[in-house]
Amino acid sequence: MHPSGHHGIAALNRSRPLRVLVCAVALVGLGACSGYGDGTFGLTSLVTPYKIDILQGNVVTREQSQLLKPGMTRLQVRDVLGSPLLTSVFHAERWDYVFTYKRQGQEPQSRKVTAFFKGDVLDRVEADELPSEAEFVASLDSRRKPGKVPQLEATPEQLKAFHERNPVTPVKTPPSAPADASYPPLEGAGSAR
C-alpha cells in the first residue's frame, strides 16, 4: 500500500462527521419547509415585508368642498381644489378629483369629487363623503390614537410668559437718503444698447 493512500483514507474518515452533520441540517431544513402554510405559528408569521404607504391623487377635504358655489369660474375652482387629476377632451365640461390611499394593515381609502361646468362657470359638484382636514390628517398618522384635538391657542398668561422669556430686540433701520440728494445716472445719457 502506498503511504499517501493511507493518509487519504484517514482524511476521509475524519471528514465523515462533518458530512453527517451537513446532511442532518439539510434534512431538518427540508422538514421545516414541509410544515409551511399549515397554520402553525413560525418565523414566517413574525416577519412580513414592509409595504410603503401609497398616496395618489388630489386630497379634497370637507372644508374645501364647502367653499365651492355654483357660478364660480374654472380659475376659482382650481384655486380651491387645485388642478384636477382627470380632464378629458371628450368631457371638457367636467373635472374629476380622485384620491386613493393604501396603507399596510388598513382598508384602502378612495374618494372622488367631480365638478361640472357650463362653459366657464361651475354648475354643480358631486362628491363622496369627505373627511374634515383634521380627520384626514389623523388617518395618516397610524401611531397616534384618535382623540381630542389639542387647542392651538395661547392664553394671555402664556403669551406674557413667552414674551418675558424671549425679549424682542429692536432692529435698527439704516438711515434713509436725504430727500434732496441727487445721484449720477447709472449709464451715460447717450448710451444705447
C-alpha positions as CSV (number, residue, x, y, z in Angstrom):
1,M,0.0,0.0,0.0
2,H,1.2,3.4,-0.9
3,P,1.9,5.7,2.1
4,S,-0.1,8.6,0.6
5,G,-3.2,6.3,0.2
6,H,-3.2,5.5,3.8
7,H,-3.3,9.2,4.7
8,G,-6.1,9.7,2.2
9,I,-8.3,7.2,3.9
10,A,-7.6,8.7,7.3
11,A,-8.6,12.2,6.0
12,L,-11.8,10.7,4.5
13,N,-12.7,9.2,7.9
14,R,-12.1,12.5,9.7
15,S,-14.5,14.4,7.3
16,R,-17.3,11.8,7.8
17,P,-18.8,13.5,10.9
18,L,-18.8,16.8,9.0
19,R,-20.7,15.2,6.1
20,V,-23.2,13.6,8.5
21,L,-23.8,17.0,10.2
22,V,-24.3,18.8,6.9
23,C,-26.8,16.1,5.8
24,A,-28.7,16.3,9.1
25,V,-29.0,20.1,8.9
26,A,-30.3,19.8,5.4
27,L,-32.9,17.2,6.4
28,V,-34.1,19.3,9.3
29,G,-34.4,22.3,7.0
30,L,-36.4,20.4,4.4
31,G,-38.6,19.0,7.1
32,A,-39.3,22.5,8.4
33,C,-40.4,23.6,4.9
34,S,-43.0,20.8,4.8
35,G,-44.9,22.4,7.7
36,Y,-45.0,25.9,6.0
37,G,-48.6,27.1,5.4
38,D,-50.3,24.6,7.7
39,G,-51.4,27.3,10.1
40,T,-48.7,26.7,12.6
41,F,-47.0,29.7,14.2
42,G,-43.5,30.2,13.0
43,L,-40.9,32.6,11.9
44,T,-42.8,33.5,8.7
45,S,-45.7,34.8,10.7
46,L,-43.3,37.2,12.6
47,V,-41.5,38.5,9.5
48,T,-43.6,40.4,7.0
49,P,-42.2,42.6,4.2
50,Y,-42.5,46.3,4.6
51,K,-45.1,47.9,2.2
52,I,-44.9,51.6,1.7
53,D,-47.9,53.9,2.0
54,I,-49.3,54.8,-1.4
55,L,-51.0,58.2,-1.7
56,Q,-52.3,59.1,-5.1
57,G,-54.4,61.9,-6.5
58,N,-56.0,65.0,-5.1
59,V,-56.8,65.3,-1.4
60,V,-60.1,67.2,-1.1
61,T,-61.5,67.9,2.3
62,R,-65.0,68.7,3.5
63,E,-63.9,72.3,4.2
64,Q,-62.7,72.7,0.6
65,S,-65.9,71.3,-0.9
66,Q,-68.0,73.7,1.2
67,L,-66.2,76.6,-0.4
68,L,-67.4,75.7,-3.9
69,K,-70.5,77.6,-5.0
70,P,-72.4,77.4,-8.4
71,G,-71.4,80.3,-10.5
72,M,-67.6,80.2,-9.7
73,T,-65.2,80.3,-12.6
74,R,-62.9,77.5,-13.5
75,L,-60.0,79.5,-12.2
76,Q,-61.7,80.0,-8.8
77,V,-62.4,76.2,-8.6
78,R,-58.8,75.5,-9.4
79,D,-57.7,77.9,-6.6
80,V,-59.8,76.0,-4.1
81,L,-59.3,72.4,-5.2
82,G,-56.1,72.5,-7.2
83,S,-55.6,71.1,-10.7
84,P,-57.9,68.2,-11.5
85,L,-56.4,64.7,-11.7
86,L,-58.5,63.9,-14.7
87,T,-59.6,66.1,-17.6
88,S,-60.8,64.8,-20.9
89,V,-61.2,66.3,-24.3
90,F,-64.5,64.3,-24.6
91,H,-65.7,65.6,-21.2
92,A,-64.5,69.2,-21.3
93,E,-67.4,70.3,-19.0
94,R,-66.2,68.1,-16.2
95,W,-63.2,67.9,-13.8
96,D,-62.5,64.8,-11.8
97,Y,-60.6,64.8,-8.5
98,V,-59.7,61.3,-7.5
99,F,-57.9,60.3,-4.3
100,T,-56.7,56.8,-3.2
101,Y,-54.6,55.9,-0.1
102,K,-53.3,52.4,0.6
103,R,-51.5,51.5,3.9
104,Q,-50.4,48.1,5.1
105,G,-52.9,46.7,7.6
106,Q,-55.7,49.2,6.8
107,E,-58.6,49.3,4.4
108,P,-57.7,51.4,1.3
109,Q,-59.3,54.8,1.2
110,S,-60.8,56.0,-2.1
111,R,-62.8,59.2,-2.8
112,K,-64.0,61.1,-5.8
113,V,-65.1,64.7,-6.4
114,T,-66.5,65.8,-9.8
115,A,-67.0,69.4,-10.7
116,F,-69.4,70.0,-13.6
117,F,-69.2,73.3,-15.6
118,K,-71.5,75.1,-18.1
119,G,-69.0,77.0,-20.2
120,D,-66.5,78.6,-17.8
121,V,-68.9,78.6,-14.8
122,L,-69.4,75.9,-12.1
123,D,-72.8,74.3,-12.4
124,R,-72.7,71.6,-9.6
125,V,-70.4,69.3,-7.6
126,E,-70.9,65.6,-6.9
127,A,-68.7,64.2,-4.1
128,D,-68.3,61.1,-2.0
129,E,-68.4,61.5,1.8
130,L,-65.4,63.7,2.5
131,P,-63.4,63.8,5.8
132,S,-62.6,67.1,7.5
133,E,-59.0,68.2,7.4
134,A,-58.4,67.1,11.0
135,E,-59.9,63.6,10.3
136,F,-57.7,63.2,7.2
137,V,-54.5,64.1,9.0
138,A,-55.4,61.8,11.8
139,S,-55.9,58.9,9.3
140,L,-52.4,59.4,8.0
141,D,-50.7,59.1,11.4
142,S,-51.0,55.4,12.3
143,R,-49.1,55.7,15.6
144,R,-51.4,58.3,17.1
145,K,-54.6,57.2,18.7
146,P,-57.7,59.2,17.7
147,G,-58.7,61.5,20.5
148,K,-59.3,65.1,21.3
149,V,-57.6,67.7,19.1
150,P,-55.3,69.9,21.1
151,Q,-56.2,73.6,21.4
152,L,-53.8,75.7,19.4
153,E,-54.4,79.0,21.2
154,A,-52.3,80.5,23.9
155,T,-53.8,82.2,27.0
156,P,-52.8,85.8,27.8
157,E,-50.7,84.5,30.7
158,Q,-48.9,82.0,28.4
159,L,-48.2,84.8,25.9
160,K,-46.9,87.1,28.6
161,A,-44.6,84.3,29.9
162,F,-43.3,83.7,26.4
163,H,-42.5,87.4,25.8
164,E,-40.7,87.5,29.1
165,R,-38.5,84.5,28.2
166,N,-37.9,85.8,24.6
167,P,-37.4,89.6,24.7
168,V,-37.7,91.4,21.4
169,T,-34.6,93.3,20.4
170,P,-35.4,96.3,18.2
171,V,-33.9,96.1,14.7
172,K,-32.0,99.3,13.8
173,T,-33.0,100.5,10.4
174,P,-30.3,102.2,8.3
175,P,-30.7,105.9,7.8
176,S,-32.5,106.8,4.7
177,A,-31.1,109.0,2.0
178,P,-31.9,112.7,2.2
179,A,-34.8,113.8,0.0
180,D,-32.8,116.4,-1.8
181,A,-29.9,114.1,-2.6
182,S,-29.1,113.7,-6.3
183,Y,-27.3,110.7,-7.7
184,P,-25.4,110.4,-11.0
185,P,-27.1,108.4,-13.7
186,L,-26.3,104.7,-13.8
187,E,-25.5,104.8,-17.5
188,G,-24.4,107.7,-19.8
189,A,-27.3,109.7,-21.2
190,G,-26.4,109.0,-24.8
191,S,-25.5,105.3,-24.4
192,A,-27.8,102.9,-26.2
193,R,-27.8,99.2,-26.4
